[in-house]
């Protein structure tokens, strides 16, 4: 499990620290909610409110999704409201 405190200790960017499929702790999920107002948030998905990149003319956002065990999983940089990275990302 990747942790918020581990990220701070790593001195890496979010994209360097997290890999798609990494399970994250609740503190990391709280960061996604609290760093900026989320661009999208539901019980199954949360996306940081600042775009990371532009793919095919659409912004992408750092994304967490819930798995079947209700754990938060890093999904990469996805379009608003989606939990799969665009193919050209």
HTML snippet that shows the backbone in 3Dmol.js (N, CA, C, O; Angstrom):
<script src="https://3Dmol.org/build/3Dmol-min.js"></script>
<div id="view" style="width:600px;height:400px;position:relative"></div>
<script>
const pdb = `
ATOM      1  N   UNK A   1       0.850  -1.178   0.000  1.00  0.00           N
ATOM      2  CA  UNK A   1       0.000   0.000   0.000  1.00  0.00           C
ATOM      3  C   UNK A   1       0.891   1.234   0.000  1.00  0.00           C
ATOM      4  O   UNK A   1       1.846   1.325   0.772  1.00  0.00           O
ATOM      5  N   UNK A   2       0.570   2.179  -0.871  1.00  0.00           N
ATOM      6  CA  UNK A   2       1.289   3.448  -0.915  1.00  0.00           C
ATOM      7  C   UNK A   2       0.620   4.398   0.084  1.00  0.00           C
ATOM      8  O   UNK A   2      -0.606   4.470   0.167  1.00  0.00           O
ATOM      9  N   UNK A   3       1.440   5.114   0.827  1.00  0.00           N
ATOM     10  CA  UNK A   3       0.912   5.996   1.865  1.00  0.00           C
ATOM     11  C   UNK A   3       1.245   7.458   1.570  1.00  0.00           C
ATOM     12  O   UNK A   3       2.204   7.772   0.865  1.00  0.00           O
ATOM     13  N   UNK A   4       0.435   8.319   2.122  1.00  0.00           N
ATOM     14  CA  UNK A   4       0.674   9.750   1.987  1.00  0.00           C
ATOM     15  C   UNK A   4       2.010  10.121   2.629  1.00  0.00           C
ATOM     16  O   UNK A   4       2.775  10.902   2.065  1.00  0.00           O
ATOM     17  N   UNK A   5       2.288   9.567   3.795  1.00  0.00           N
ATOM     18  CA  UNK A   5       3.557   9.877   4.463  1.00  0.00           C
ATOM     19  C   UNK A   5       4.735   9.331   3.661  1.00  0.00           C
ATOM     20  O   UNK A   5       5.786   9.969   3.602  1.00  0.00           O
ATOM     21  N   UNK A   6       4.578   8.174   3.052  1.00  0.00           N
ATOM     22  CA  UNK A   6       5.627   7.616   2.207  1.00  0.00           C
ATOM     23  C   UNK A   6       5.905   8.497   1.008  1.00  0.00           C
ATOM     24  O   UNK A   6       7.052   8.626   0.580  1.00  0.00           O
ATOM     25  N   UNK A   7       4.869   9.100   0.465  1.00  0.00           N
ATOM     26  CA  UNK A   7       5.045  10.026  -0.652  1.00  0.00           C
ATOM     27  C   UNK A   7       5.903  11.212  -0.217  1.00  0.00           C
ATOM     28  O   UNK A   7       6.843  11.594  -0.913  1.00  0.00           O
ATOM     29  N   UNK A   8       5.575  11.790   0.935  1.00  0.00           N
ATOM     30  CA  UNK A   8       6.352  12.921   1.446  1.00  0.00           C
ATOM     31  C   UNK A   8       7.807  12.559   1.663  1.00  0.00           C
ATOM     32  O   UNK A   8       8.701  13.348   1.358  1.00  0.00           O
ATOM     33  N   UNK A   9       8.044  11.381   2.184  1.00  0.00           N
ATOM     34  CA  UNK A   9       9.417  10.921   2.441  1.00  0.00           C
ATOM     35  C   UNK A   9      10.173  10.602   1.158  1.00  0.00           C
ATOM     36  O   UNK A   9      11.404  10.618   1.146  1.00  0.00           O
ATOM     37  N   UNK A  10       9.450  10.312   0.077  1.00  0.00           N
ATOM     38  CA  UNK A  10      10.095   9.898  -1.177  1.00  0.00           C
ATOM     39  C   UNK A  10      10.683  11.075  -1.961  1.00  0.00           C
ATOM     40  O   UNK A  10      11.578  10.884  -2.785  1.00  0.00           O
ATOM     41  N   UNK A  11      10.193  12.275  -1.713  1.00  0.00           N
ATOM     42  CA  UNK A  11      10.623  13.477  -2.446  1.00  0.00           C
ATOM     43  C   UNK A  11      10.378  13.331  -3.950  1.00  0.00           C
ATOM     44  O   UNK A  11      11.128  13.874  -4.762  1.00  0.00           O
ATOM     45  N   UNK A  12       9.331  12.600  -4.312  1.00  0.00           N
ATOM     46  CA  UNK A  12       8.958  12.400  -5.712  1.00  0.00           C
ATOM     47  C   UNK A  12       7.676  13.169  -6.016  1.00  0.00           C
ATOM     48  O   UNK A  12       6.938  13.551  -5.108  1.00  0.00           O
ATOM     49  N   UNK A  13       7.422  13.388  -7.301  1.00  0.00           N
ATOM     50  CA  UNK A  13       6.137  13.941  -7.696  1.00  0.00           C
ATOM     51  C   UNK A  13       5.083  12.846  -7.502  1.00  0.00           C
ATOM     52  O   UNK A  13       5.422  11.674  -7.339  1.00  0.00           O
ATOM     53  N   UNK A  14       3.841  13.223  -7.520  1.00  0.00           N
ATOM     54  CA  UNK A  14       2.761  12.244  -7.380  1.00  0.00           C
ATOM     55  C   UNK A  14       2.850  11.179  -8.475  1.00  0.00           C
ATOM     56  O   UNK A  14       2.706   9.988  -8.198  1.00  0.00           O
ATOM     57  N   UNK A  15       3.089  11.611  -9.726  1.00  0.00           N
ATOM     58  CA  UNK A  15       3.179  10.658 -10.836  1.00  0.00           C
ATOM     59  C   UNK A  15       4.400   9.750 -10.734  1.00  0.00           C
ATOM     60  O   UNK A  15       4.380   8.637 -11.259  1.00  0.00           O
ATOM     61  N   UNK A  16       5.442  10.194 -10.082  1.00  0.00           N
ATOM     62  CA  UNK A  16       6.612   9.335  -9.890  1.00  0.00           C
ATOM     63  C   UNK A  16       6.356   8.319  -8.776  1.00  0.00           C
ATOM     64  O   UNK A  16       6.789   7.171  -8.865  1.00  0.00           O
ATOM     65  N   UNK A  17       5.658   8.743  -7.743  1.00  0.00           N
ATOM     66  CA  UNK A  17       5.424   7.881  -6.573  1.00  0.00           C
ATOM     67  C   UNK A  17       4.353   6.831  -6.824  1.00  0.00           C
ATOM     68  O   UNK A  17       4.508   5.674  -6.431  1.00  0.00           O
ATOM     69  N   UNK A  18       3.272   7.229  -7.472  1.00  0.00           N
ATOM     70  CA  UNK A  18       2.159   6.303  -7.688  1.00  0.00           C
ATOM     71  C   UNK A  18       2.204   5.689  -9.077  1.00  0.00           C
ATOM     72  O   UNK A  18       2.467   6.375 -10.065  1.00  0.00           O
ATOM     73  N   UNK A  19       1.948   4.407  -9.142  1.00  0.00           N
ATOM     74  CA  UNK A  19       1.816   3.675 -10.394  1.00  0.00           C
ATOM     75  C   UNK A  19       0.366   3.210 -10.510  1.00  0.00           C
ATOM     76  O   UNK A  19      -0.278   2.910  -9.505  1.00  0.00           O
ATOM     77  N   UNK A  20      -0.134   3.155 -11.723  1.00  0.00           N
ATOM     78  CA  UNK A  20      -1.516   2.701 -11.926  1.00  0.00           C
ATOM     79  C   UNK A  20      -1.692   1.339 -11.265  1.00  0.00           C
ATOM     80  O   UNK A  20      -0.895   0.422 -11.465  1.00  0.00           O
ATOM     81  N   UNK A  21      -2.752   1.233 -10.477  1.00  0.00           N
ATOM     82  CA  UNK A  21      -3.060  -0.005  -9.758  1.00  0.00           C
ATOM     83  C   UNK A  21      -2.597  -0.014  -8.318  1.00  0.00           C
ATOM     84  O   UNK A  21      -2.962  -0.913  -7.560  1.00  0.00           O
ATOM     85  N   UNK A  22      -1.786   0.985  -7.918  1.00  0.00           N
ATOM     86  CA  UNK A  22      -1.351   1.060  -6.517  1.00  0.00           C
ATOM     87  C   UNK A  22      -2.541   1.342  -5.599  1.00  0.00           C
ATOM     88  O   UNK A  22      -3.338   2.243  -5.862  1.00  0.00           O
ATOM     89  N   UNK A  23      -2.651   0.575  -4.538  1.00  0.00           N
ATOM     90  CA  UNK A  23      -3.631   0.852  -3.491  1.00  0.00           C
ATOM     91  C   UNK A  23      -3.024   1.919  -2.594  1.00  0.00           C
ATOM     92  O   UNK A  23      -1.844   1.852  -2.247  1.00  0.00           O
ATOM     93  N   UNK A  24      -3.841   2.910  -2.217  1.00  0.00           N
ATOM     94  CA  UNK A  24      -3.351   4.007  -1.384  1.00  0.00           C
ATOM     95  C   UNK A  24      -4.117   4.050  -0.067  1.00  0.00           C
ATOM     96  O   UNK A  24      -5.228   3.533   0.043  1.00  0.00           O
ATOM     97  N   UNK A  25      -3.497   4.679   0.928  1.00  0.00           N
ATOM     98  CA  UNK A  25      -4.144   4.788   2.234  1.00  0.00           C
ATOM     99  C   UNK A  25      -5.184   5.911   2.244  1.00  0.00           C
ATOM    100  O   UNK A  25      -5.263   6.710   1.311  1.00  0.00           O
ATOM    101  N   UNK A  26      -5.974   5.956   3.309  1.00  0.00           N
ATOM    102  CA  UNK A  26      -7.041   6.946   3.417  1.00  0.00           C
ATOM    103  C   UNK A  26      -6.479   8.363   3.449  1.00  0.00           C
ATOM    104  O   UNK A  26      -7.111   9.290   2.944  1.00  0.00           O
ATOM    105  N   UNK A  27      -5.307   8.539   4.034  1.00  0.00           N
ATOM    106  CA  UNK A  27      -4.703   9.867   4.081  1.00  0.00           C
ATOM    107  C   UNK A  27      -4.389  10.376   2.664  1.00  0.00           C
ATOM    108  O   UNK A  27      -4.537  11.568   2.392  1.00  0.00           O
ATOM    109  N   UNK A  28      -3.962   9.492   1.772  1.00  0.00           N
ATOM    110  CA  UNK A  28      -3.721   9.882   0.377  1.00  0.00           C
ATOM    111  C   UNK A  28      -5.046  10.238  -0.291  1.00  0.00           C
ATOM    112  O   UNK A  28      -5.120  11.221  -1.027  1.00  0.00           O
ATOM    113  N   UNK A  29      -6.085   9.455  -0.044  1.00  0.00           N
ATOM    114  CA  UNK A  29      -7.398   9.768  -0.602  1.00  0.00           C
ATOM    115  C   UNK A  29      -7.889  11.120  -0.080  1.00  0.00           C
ATOM    116  O   UNK A  29      -8.470  11.900  -0.835  1.00  0.00           O
ATOM    117  N   UNK A  30      -7.663  11.398   1.188  1.00  0.00           N
ATOM    118  CA  UNK A  30      -8.050  12.690   1.760  1.00  0.00           C
ATOM    119  C   UNK A  30      -7.304  13.829   1.073  1.00  0.00           C
ATOM    120  O   UNK A  30      -7.871  14.900   0.857  1.00  0.00           O
ATOM    121  N   UNK A  31      -6.038  13.605   0.730  1.00  0.00           N
ATOM    122  CA  UNK A  31      -5.270  14.612   0.001  1.00  0.00           C
ATOM    123  C   UNK A  31      -5.943  14.923  -1.331  1.00  0.00           C
ATOM    124  O   UNK A  31      -6.077  16.092  -1.691  1.00  0.00           O
ATOM    125  N   UNK A  32      -6.370  13.899  -2.067  1.00  0.00           N
ATOM    126  CA  UNK A  32      -7.034  14.105  -3.354  1.00  0.00           C
ATOM    127  C   UNK A  32      -8.281  14.962  -3.193  1.00  0.00           C
ATOM    128  O   UNK A  32      -8.598  15.766  -4.070  1.00  0.00           O
ATOM    129  N   UNK A  33      -8.983  14.800  -2.090  1.00  0.00           N
ATOM    130  CA  UNK A  33     -10.200  15.566  -1.839  1.00  0.00           C
ATOM    131  C   UNK A  33      -9.892  16.983  -1.375  1.00  0.00           C
ATOM    132  O   UNK A  33     -10.598  17.920  -1.748  1.00  0.00           O
ATOM    133  N   UNK A  34      -8.850  17.154  -0.567  1.00  0.00           N
ATOM    134  CA  UNK A  34      -8.631  18.421   0.116  1.00  0.00           C
ATOM    135  C   UNK A  34      -7.595  19.359  -0.493  1.00  0.00           C
ATOM    136  O   UNK A  34      -7.579  20.542  -0.153  1.00  0.00           O
ATOM    137  N   UNK A  35      -6.723  18.869  -1.388  1.00  0.00           N
ATOM    138  CA  UNK A  35      -5.677  19.741  -1.928  1.00  0.00           C
ATOM    139  C   UNK A  35      -6.302  20.887  -2.738  1.00  0.00           C
ATOM    140  O   UNK A  35      -5.829  22.021  -2.657  1.00  0.00           O
ATOM    141  N   UNK A  36      -7.318  20.617  -3.488  1.00  0.00           N
ATOM    142  CA  UNK A  36      -8.116  21.581  -4.248  1.00  0.00           C
ATOM    143  C   UNK A  36      -9.537  21.035  -4.267  1.00  0.00           C
ATOM    144  O   UNK A  36      -9.735  19.849  -4.003  1.00  0.00           O
ATOM    145  N   UNK A  37     -10.523  21.856  -4.568  1.00  0.00           N
ATOM    146  CA  UNK A  37     -11.840  21.253  -4.749  1.00  0.00           C
ATOM    147  C   UNK A  37     -11.760  20.225  -5.887  1.00  0.00           C
ATOM    148  O   UNK A  37     -11.252  20.544  -6.962  1.00  0.00           O
ATOM    149  N   UNK A  38     -12.246  19.015  -5.670  1.00  0.00           N
ATOM    150  CA  UNK A  38     -12.159  17.987  -6.717  1.00  0.00           C
ATOM    151  C   UNK A  38     -12.924  18.408  -7.973  1.00  0.00           C
ATOM    152  O   UNK A  38     -13.963  19.063  -7.890  1.00  0.00           O
ATOM    153  N   UNK A  39     -12.400  18.026  -9.126  1.00  0.00           N
ATOM    154  CA  UNK A  39     -13.123  18.245 -10.379  1.00  0.00           C
ATOM    155  C   UNK A  39     -14.289  17.256 -10.472  1.00  0.00           C
ATOM    156  O   UNK A  39     -15.318  17.535 -11.089  1.00  0.00           O
ATOM    157  N   UNK A  40     -14.097  16.092  -9.840  1.00  0.00           N
ATOM    158  CA  UNK A  40     -15.141  15.062  -9.818  1.00  0.00           C
ATOM    159  C   UNK A  40     -14.982  14.261  -8.538  1.00  0.00           C
ATOM    160  O   UNK A  40     -13.871  13.907  -8.142  1.00  0.00           O
ATOM    161  N   UNK A  41     -16.109  13.982  -7.897  1.00  0.00           N
ATOM    162  CA  UNK A  41     -16.068  13.166  -6.685  1.00  0.00           C
ATOM    163  C   UNK A  41     -17.380  12.423  -6.529  1.00  0.00           C
ATOM    164  O   UNK A  41     -18.462  13.005  -6.611  1.00  0.00           O
ATOM    165  N   UNK A  42     -17.257  11.126  -6.303  1.00  0.00           N
ATOM    166  CA  UNK A  42     -18.420  10.287  -5.996  1.00  0.00           C
ATOM    167  C   UNK A  42     -17.946   9.261  -4.979  1.00  0.00           C
ATOM    168  O   UNK A  42     -16.800   9.323  -4.535  1.00  0.00           O
ATOM    169  N   UNK A  43     -18.780   8.344  -4.612  1.00  0.00           N
ATOM    170  CA  UNK A  43     -18.378   7.312  -3.680  1.00  0.00           C
ATOM    171  C   UNK A  43     -17.354   6.345  -4.257  1.00  0.00           C
ATOM    172  O   UNK A  43     -16.710   5.597  -3.521  1.00  0.00           O
ATOM    173  N   UNK A  44     -17.205   6.364  -5.594  1.00  0.00           N
ATOM    174  CA  UNK A  44     -16.315   5.414  -6.257  1.00  0.00           C
ATOM    175  C   UNK A  44     -15.129   6.062  -6.967  1.00  0.00           C
ATOM    176  O   UNK A  44     -14.226   5.362  -7.426  1.00  0.00           O
ATOM    177  N   UNK A  45     -15.122   7.396  -7.061  1.00  0.00           N
ATOM    178  CA  UNK A  45     -14.107   8.077  -7.855  1.00  0.00           C
ATOM    179  C   UNK A  45     -13.839   9.462  -7.276  1.00  0.00           C
ATOM    180  O   UNK A  45     -14.764  10.168  -6.875  1.00  0.00           O
ATOM    181  N   UNK A  46     -12.556   9.842  -7.236  1.00  0.00           N
ATOM    182  CA  UNK A  46     -12.204  11.209  -6.845  1.00  0.00           C
ATOM    183  C   UNK A  46     -11.049  11.660  -7.731  1.00  0.00           C
ATOM    184  O   UNK A  46     -10.098  10.917  -7.975  1.00  0.00           O
ATOM    185  N   UNK A  47     -11.162  12.921  -8.214  1.00  0.00           N
ATOM    186  CA  UNK A  47     -10.135  13.481  -9.091  1.00  0.00           C
ATOM    187  C   UNK A  47      -9.730  14.862  -8.601  1.00  0.00           C
ATOM    188  O   UNK A  47     -10.576  15.716  -8.337  1.00  0.00           O
ATOM    189  N   UNK A  48      -8.400  15.071  -8.481  1.00  0.00           N
ATOM    190  CA  UNK A  48      -7.871  16.367  -8.064  1.00  0.00           C
ATOM    191  C   UNK A  48      -8.319  17.423  -9.070  1.00  0.00           C
ATOM    192  O   UNK A  48      -8.318  17.181 -10.277  1.00  0.00           O
ATOM    193  N   UNK A  49      -8.697  18.586  -8.568  1.00  0.00           N
ATOM    194  CA  UNK A  49      -9.307  19.629  -9.384  1.00  0.00           C
ATOM    195  C   UNK A  49      -8.420  20.406 -10.317  1.00  0.00           C
ATOM    196  O   UNK A  49      -8.903  21.332 -10.968  1.00  0.00           O
ATOM    197  N   UNK A  50      -7.149  20.082 -10.420  1.00  0.00           N
ATOM    198  CA  UNK A  50      -6.272  20.781 -11.364  1.00  0.00           C
ATOM    199  C   UNK A  50      -5.822  19.817 -12.453  1.00  0.00           C
ATOM    200  O   UNK A  50      -5.365  18.713 -12.155  1.00  0.00           O
ATOM    201  N   UNK A  51      -5.950  20.229 -13.728  1.00  0.00           N
ATOM    202  CA  UNK A  51      -5.527  19.340 -14.810  1.00  0.00           C
ATOM    203  C   UNK A  51      -4.044  18.998 -14.725  1.00  0.00           C
ATOM    204  O   UNK A  51      -3.220  19.826 -14.337  1.00  0.00           O
ATOM    205  N   UNK A  52      -3.724  17.759 -15.098  1.00  0.00           N
ATOM    206  CA  UNK A  52      -2.344  17.298 -15.138  1.00  0.00           C
ATOM    207  C   UNK A  52      -1.790  17.451 -16.548  1.00  0.00           C
ATOM    208  O   UNK A  52      -0.630  17.814 -16.737  1.00  0.00           O
ATOM    209  N   UNK A  53      -2.630  17.170 -17.526  1.00  0.00           N
ATOM    210  CA  UNK A  53      -2.189  17.118 -18.907  1.00  0.00           C
ATOM    211  C   UNK A  53      -3.371  17.411 -19.817  1.00  0.00           C
ATOM    212  O   UNK A  53      -4.510  17.524 -19.365  1.00  0.00           O
ATOM    213  N   UNK A  54      -3.081  17.531 -21.111  1.00  0.00           N
ATOM    214  CA  UNK A  54      -4.112  17.690 -22.129  1.00  0.00           C
ATOM    215  C   UNK A  54      -3.895  16.581 -23.145  1.00  0.00           C
ATOM    216  O   UNK A  54      -2.827  16.493 -23.751  1.00  0.00           O
ATOM    217  N   UNK A  55      -4.896  15.738 -23.333  1.00  0.00           N
ATOM    218  CA  UNK A  55      -4.802  14.629 -24.276  1.00  0.00           C
ATOM    219  C   UNK A  55      -5.980  14.737 -25.239  1.00  0.00           C
ATOM    220  O   UNK A  55      -7.139  14.736 -24.826  1.00  0.00           O
ATOM    221  N   UNK A  56      -5.665  14.831 -26.520  1.00  0.00           N
ATOM    222  CA  UNK A  56      -6.697  14.931 -27.562  1.00  0.00           C
ATOM    223  C   UNK A  56      -7.653  16.085 -27.290  1.00  0.00           C
ATOM    224  O   UNK A  56      -8.859  15.976 -27.516  1.00  0.00           O
ATOM    225  N   UNK A  57      -7.100  17.189 -26.802  1.00  0.00           N
ATOM    226  CA  UNK A  57      -7.905  18.384 -26.568  1.00  0.00           C
ATOM    227  C   UNK A  57      -8.741  18.371 -25.301  1.00  0.00           C
ATOM    228  O   UNK A  57      -9.559  19.265 -25.088  1.00  0.00           O
ATOM    229  N   UNK A  58      -8.544  17.361 -24.453  1.00  0.00           N
ATOM    230  CA  UNK A  58      -9.292  17.269 -23.185  1.00  0.00           C
ATOM    231  C   UNK A  58      -8.312  17.163 -22.029  1.00  0.00           C
ATOM    232  O   UNK A  58      -7.275  16.507 -22.130  1.00  0.00           O
ATOM    233  N   UNK A  59      -8.657  17.820 -20.931  1.00  0.00           N
ATOM    234  CA  UNK A  59      -7.810  17.783 -19.732  1.00  0.00           C
ATOM    235  C   UNK A  59      -7.908  16.431 -19.043  1.00  0.00           C
ATOM    236  O   UNK A  59      -8.951  15.777 -19.069  1.00  0.00           O
ATOM    237  N   UNK A  60      -6.795  16.023 -18.421  1.00  0.00           N
ATOM    238  CA  UNK A  60      -6.781  14.820 -17.590  1.00  0.00           C
ATOM    239  C   UNK A  60      -6.463  15.213 -16.152  1.00  0.00           C
ATOM    240  O   UNK A  60      -5.829  16.239 -15.907  1.00  0.00           O
ATOM    241  N   UNK A  61      -6.907  14.393 -15.205  1.00  0.00           N
ATOM    242  CA  UNK A  61      -6.804  14.694 -13.788  1.00  0.00           C
ATOM    243  C   UNK A  61      -6.329  13.464 -13.022  1.00  0.00           C
ATOM    244  O   UNK A  61      -6.718  12.341 -13.343  1.00  0.00           O
ATOM    245  N   UNK A  62      -5.482  13.676 -12.004  1.00  0.00           N
ATOM    246  CA  UNK A  62      -5.050  12.580 -11.137  1.00  0.00           C
ATOM    247  C   UNK A  62      -6.297  11.946 -10.520  1.00  0.00           C
ATOM    248  O   UNK A  62      -7.158  12.643  -9.984  1.00  0.00           O
ATOM    249  N   UNK A  63      -6.382  10.619 -10.602  1.00  0.00           N
ATOM    250  CA  UNK A  63      -7.627   9.917 -10.299  1.00  0.00           C
ATOM    251  C   UNK A  63      -7.414   8.742  -9.344  1.00  0.00           C
ATOM    252  O   UNK A  63      -6.480   7.954  -9.496  1.00  0.00           O
ATOM    253  N   UNK A  64      -8.300   8.646  -8.363  1.00  0.00           N
ATOM    254  CA  UNK A  64      -8.416   7.462  -7.515  1.00  0.00           C
ATOM    255  C   UNK A  64      -9.788   6.849  -7.748  1.00  0.00           C
ATOM    256  O   UNK A  64     -10.782   7.561  -7.888  1.00  0.00           O
ATOM    257  N   UNK A  65      -9.832   5.521  -7.788  1.00  0.00           N
ATOM    258  CA  UNK A  65     -11.114   4.808  -7.902  1.00  0.00           C
ATOM    259  C   UNK A  65     -11.162   3.759  -6.800  1.00  0.00           C
ATOM    260  O   UNK A  65     -10.125   3.329  -6.297  1.00  0.00           O
ATOM    261  N   UNK A  66     -12.355   3.355  -6.433  1.00  0.00           N
ATOM    262  CA  UNK A  66     -12.503   2.285  -5.443  1.00  0.00           C
ATOM    263  C   UNK A  66     -12.553   0.940  -6.143  1.00  0.00           C
ATOM    264  O   UNK A  66     -13.183   0.791  -7.190  1.00  0.00           O
ATOM    265  N   UNK A  67     -11.876  -0.041  -5.548  1.00  0.00           N
ATOM    266  CA  UNK A  67     -11.957  -1.405  -6.080  1.00  0.00           C
ATOM    267  C   UNK A  67     -13.089  -2.147  -5.378  1.00  0.00           C
ATOM    268  O   UNK A  67     -13.798  -1.571  -4.553  1.00  0.00           O
ATOM    269  N   UNK A  68     -13.254  -3.419  -5.706  1.00  0.00           N
ATOM    270  CA  UNK A  68     -14.359  -4.196  -5.137  1.00  0.00           C
ATOM    271  C   UNK A  68     -14.228  -4.382  -3.625  1.00  0.00           C
ATOM    272  O   UNK A  68     -15.218  -4.657  -2.946  1.00  0.00           O
ATOM    273  N   UNK A  69     -13.018  -4.235  -3.099  1.00  0.00           N
ATOM    274  CA  UNK A  69     -12.798  -4.331  -1.651  1.00  0.00           C
ATOM    275  C   UNK A  69     -12.938  -2.970  -0.966  1.00  0.00           C
ATOM    276  O   UNK A  69     -12.637  -2.830   0.220  1.00  0.00           O
ATOM    277  N   UNK A  70     -13.395  -1.973  -1.720  1.00  0.00           N
ATOM    278  CA  UNK A  70     -13.623  -0.594  -1.227  1.00  0.00           C
ATOM    279  C   UNK A  70     -12.315   0.118  -0.873  1.00  0.00           C
ATOM    280  O   UNK A  70     -12.323   1.072  -0.095  1.00  0.00           O
ATOM    281  N   UNK A  71     -11.200  -0.335  -1.435  1.00  0.00           N
ATOM    282  CA  UNK A  71      -9.924   0.344  -1.240  1.00  0.00           C
ATOM    283  C   UNK A  71      -9.753   1.376  -2.360  1.00  0.00           C
ATOM    284  O   UNK A  71     -10.260   1.197  -3.468  1.00  0.00           O
ATOM    285  N   UNK A  72      -9.032   2.456  -2.051  1.00  0.00           N
ATOM    286  CA  UNK A  72      -8.728   3.451  -3.067  1.00  0.00           C
ATOM    287  C   UNK A  72      -7.537   2.978  -3.882  1.00  0.00           C
ATOM    288  O   UNK A  72      -6.527   2.548  -3.325  1.00  0.00           O
ATOM    289  N   UNK A  73      -7.657   3.059  -5.208  1.00  0.00           N
ATOM    290  CA  UNK A  73      -6.631   2.598  -6.141  1.00  0.00           C
ATOM    291  C   UNK A  73      -6.305   3.748  -7.096  1.00  0.00           C
ATOM    292  O   UNK A  73      -7.204   4.403  -7.624  1.00  0.00           O
ATOM    293  N   UNK A  74      -5.013   3.983  -7.310  1.00  0.00           N
ATOM    294  CA  UNK A  74      -4.604   5.024  -8.248  1.00  0.00           C
ATOM    295  C   UNK A  74      -4.900   4.561  -9.670  1.00  0.00           C
ATOM    296  O   UNK A  74      -4.487   3.475 -10.075  1.00  0.00           O
ATOM    297  N   UNK A  75      -5.616   5.389 -10.425  1.00  0.00           N
ATOM    298  CA  UNK A  75      -6.016   5.042 -11.790  1.00  0.00           C
ATOM    299  C   UNK A  75      -5.223   5.814 -12.845  1.00  0.00           C
ATOM    300  O   UNK A  75      -5.422   5.599 -14.040  1.00  0.00           O
ATOM    301  N   UNK A  76      -4.326   6.712 -12.419  1.00  0.00           N
ATOM    302  CA  UNK A  76      -3.551   7.502 -13.370  1.00  0.00           C
ATOM    303  C   UNK A  76      -4.203   8.842 -13.616  1.00  0.00           C
ATOM    304  O   UNK A  76      -4.959   9.347 -12.786  1.00  0.00           O
ATOM    305  N   UNK A  77      -3.900   9.413 -14.770  1.00  0.00           N
ATOM    306  CA  UNK A  77      -4.437  10.714 -15.151  1.00  0.00           C
ATOM    307  C   UNK A  77      -5.523  10.501 -16.190  1.00  0.00           C
ATOM    308  O   UNK A  77      -5.248  10.162 -17.341  1.00  0.00           O
ATOM    309  N   UNK A  78      -6.756  10.707 -15.765  1.00  0.00           N
ATOM    310  CA  UNK A  78      -7.923  10.336 -16.560  1.00  0.00           C
ATOM    311  C   UNK A  78      -8.775  11.566 -16.870  1.00  0.00           C
ATOM    312  O   UNK A  78      -8.665  12.603 -16.215  1.00  0.00           O
ATOM    313  N   UNK A  79      -9.625  11.420 -17.883  1.00  0.00           N
ATOM    314  CA  UNK A  79     -10.591  12.472 -18.182  1.00  0.00           C
ATOM    315  C   UNK A  79     -11.571  12.618 -17.016  1.00  0.00           C
ATOM    316  O   UNK A  79     -11.774  11.687 -16.236  1.00  0.00           O
ATOM    317  N   UNK A  80     -12.164  13.788 -16.918  1.00  0.00           N
ATOM    318  CA  UNK A  80     -13.115  14.077 -15.848  1.00  0.00           C
ATOM    319  C   UNK A  80     -14.235  13.032 -15.833  1.00  0.00           C
ATOM    320  O   UNK A  80     -14.879  12.776 -16.851  1.00  0.00           O
ATOM    321  N   UNK A  81     -14.451  12.438 -14.660  1.00  0.00           N
ATOM    322  CA  UNK A  81     -15.510  11.465 -14.474  1.00  0.00           C
ATOM    323  C   UNK A  81     -15.181  10.064 -14.945  1.00  0.00           C
ATOM    324  O   UNK A  81     -16.031   9.176 -14.875  1.00  0.00           O
ATOM    325  N   UNK A  82     -13.945   9.842 -15.430  1.00  0.00           N
ATOM    326  CA  UNK A  82     -13.553   8.530 -15.934  1.00  0.00           C
ATOM    327  C   UNK A  82     -12.418   7.951 -15.100  1.00  0.00           C
ATOM    328  O   UNK A  82     -11.705   8.689 -14.420  1.00  0.00           O
ATOM    329  N   UNK A  83     -12.249   6.630 -15.152  1.00  0.00           N
ATOM    330  CA  UNK A  83     -11.218   5.989 -14.345  1.00  0.00           C
ATOM    331  C   UNK A  83     -10.247   5.139 -15.169  1.00  0.00           C
ATOM    332  O   UNK A  83      -9.599   4.234 -14.644  1.00  0.00           O
ATOM    333  N   UNK A  84     -10.158   5.444 -16.468  1.00  0.00           N
ATOM    334  CA  UNK A  84      -9.178   4.787 -17.331  1.00  0.00           C
ATOM    335  C   UNK A  84      -8.389   5.873 -18.050  1.00  0.00           C
ATOM    336  O   UNK A  84      -8.968   6.828 -18.568  1.00  0.00           O
ATOM    337  N   UNK A  85      -7.067   5.725 -18.081  1.00  0.00           N
ATOM    338  CA  UNK A  85      -6.250   6.712 -18.774  1.00  0.00           C
ATOM    339  C   UNK A  85      -6.549   6.696 -20.266  1.00  0.00           C
ATOM    340  O   UNK A  85      -6.788   5.634 -20.841  1.00  0.00           O
ATOM    341  N   UNK A  86      -6.537   7.861 -20.893  1.00  0.00           N
ATOM    342  CA  UNK A  86      -6.676   7.886 -22.356  1.00  0.00           C
ATOM    343  C   UNK A  86      -5.515   7.117 -22.996  1.00  0.00           C
ATOM    344  O   UNK A  86      -4.410   7.101 -22.452  1.00  0.00           O
ATOM    345  N   UNK A  87      -5.753   6.496 -24.118  1.00  0.00           N
ATOM    346  CA  UNK A  87      -4.742   5.666 -24.767  1.00  0.00           C
ATOM    347  C   UNK A  87      -3.475   6.431 -25.124  1.00  0.00           C
ATOM    348  O   UNK A  87      -2.383   5.864 -25.090  1.00  0.00           O
ATOM    349  N   UNK A  88      -3.601   7.700 -25.463  1.00  0.00           N
ATOM    350  CA  UNK A  88      -2.413   8.460 -25.861  1.00  0.00           C
ATOM    351  C   UNK A  88      -1.764   9.207 -24.710  1.00  0.00           C
ATOM    352  O   UNK A  88      -0.902  10.057 -24.934  1.00  0.00           O
ATOM    353  N   UNK A  89      -2.166   8.904 -23.477  1.00  0.00           N
ATOM    354  CA  UNK A  89      -1.582   9.584 -22.307  1.00  0.00           C
ATOM    355  C   UNK A  89      -0.198   9.073 -22.027  1.00  0.00           C
ATOM    356  O   UNK A  89       0.448   9.526 -21.082  1.00  0.00           O
TER     357      UNK A  89
END
`;
const viewer = $3Dmol.createViewer("view");
viewer.addModel(pdb, "pdb");
viewer.setStyle({}, {cartoon: {color: "spectrum"}});
viewer.zoomTo();
viewer.render();
</script>
